[in-house]
Amino acid sequence: MSEAEYQASLGGPEPWDDDDELYDRAMRPLEDRTARGLWTTGAGDVLEIAGMTDEHLENAIAYAERNGFDDTDKIDELRAELATRGS
């Protein structure tokens, strides 16, 4: 399942493009969105990284890699969580 398909399955807003306000809001580095152990979805929901499914972690990492922001502490945190699961 792609990130867009995952977001659509949540019943939230449609996936965005890079010019969309939702994209800008979700990707800006706000304190509550960058706190250790938390991940902000494209829809703006804040999740505990430990509670994310393997598939959601993989999709979030793949999205970051495709869009050039995979060299961040937050993406490293997602990768580390996935590695602890042996996936």
C-alpha positions as CSV (number, residue, x, y, z in Angstrom):
1,M,0.0,0.0,0.0
2,S,1.4,3.4,-1.0
3,E,1.4,6.4,1.4
4,A,-1.4,7.9,-0.6
5,E,-3.5,4.7,-0.4
6,Y,-2.8,4.6,3.4
7,Q,-3.9,8.2,3.9
8,A,-7.0,7.6,1.8
9,S,-7.9,4.5,3.9
10,L,-7.9,6.7,7.0
11,G,-10.9,8.6,5.6
12,G,-9.1,11.9,6.0
13,P,-8.4,14.5,3.3
14,E,-7.2,13.4,-0.1
15,P,-3.4,13.1,-0.5
16,W,-1.7,16.4,-1.2
17,D,0.8,17.7,-3.6
18,D,3.8,19.8,-2.7
19,D,2.0,23.1,-3.2
20,D,-0.9,22.1,-0.9
21,E,-1.4,24.0,2.5
22,L,-1.9,20.6,4.3
23,Y,1.5,19.5,3.1
24,D,3.1,22.7,4.4
25,R,1.3,22.4,7.7
26,A,2.2,18.7,8.2
27,M,5.9,19.1,7.2
28,R,6.9,22.3,9.1
29,P,9.1,21.6,12.1
30,L,6.8,22.4,15.1
31,E,7.8,21.4,18.6
32,D,4.8,19.0,19.1
33,R,5.4,17.4,15.7
34,T,9.1,16.8,16.2
35,A,9.0,15.5,19.8
36,R,10.9,12.3,20.2
37,G,8.6,9.3,19.9
38,L,5.9,11.1,17.9
39,W,5.1,11.2,14.2
40,T,2.7,13.6,12.5
41,T,0.6,12.1,9.6
42,G,-0.1,13.9,6.4
43,A,-3.6,14.6,7.9
44,G,-2.0,16.3,10.9
45,D,-2.7,13.5,13.4
46,V,0.1,13.0,15.9
47,L,0.9,9.3,16.6
48,E,3.3,7.5,18.9
49,I,5.9,6.0,16.6
50,A,6.0,2.8,18.7
51,G,2.3,2.3,17.9
52,M,2.7,2.6,14.1
53,T,2.4,-0.5,12.0
54,D,5.4,-1.8,10.2
55,E,3.7,-0.9,6.9
56,H,3.1,2.7,8.1
57,L,6.7,3.1,9.1
58,E,7.9,1.7,5.8
59,N,5.5,4.0,3.9
60,A,6.6,7.1,5.9
61,I,10.3,6.3,5.3
62,A,9.7,5.6,1.6
63,Y,7.8,8.9,1.3
64,A,10.7,10.8,2.9
65,E,13.2,9.1,0.6
66,R,11.2,10.0,-2.5
67,N,10.8,13.6,-1.5
68,G,14.4,14.3,-0.4
69,F,13.9,14.7,3.4
70,D,15.1,11.3,4.5
71,D,18.4,12.6,6.1
72,T,16.7,13.8,9.3
73,D,16.7,12.8,12.9
74,K,12.9,12.0,12.7
75,I,13.4,9.6,9.7
76,D,16.3,8.0,11.5
77,E,13.9,7.5,14.5
78,L,11.4,5.7,12.2
79,R,14.2,3.5,10.8
80,A,15.4,2.7,14.3
81,E,11.9,1.7,15.4
82,L,11.5,-0.5,12.3
83,A,14.9,-2.1,13.0
84,T,13.9,-3.1,16.5
85,R,11.0,-5.1,15.1
86,G,13.3,-7.2,12.8
87,S,11.5,-6.1,9.7
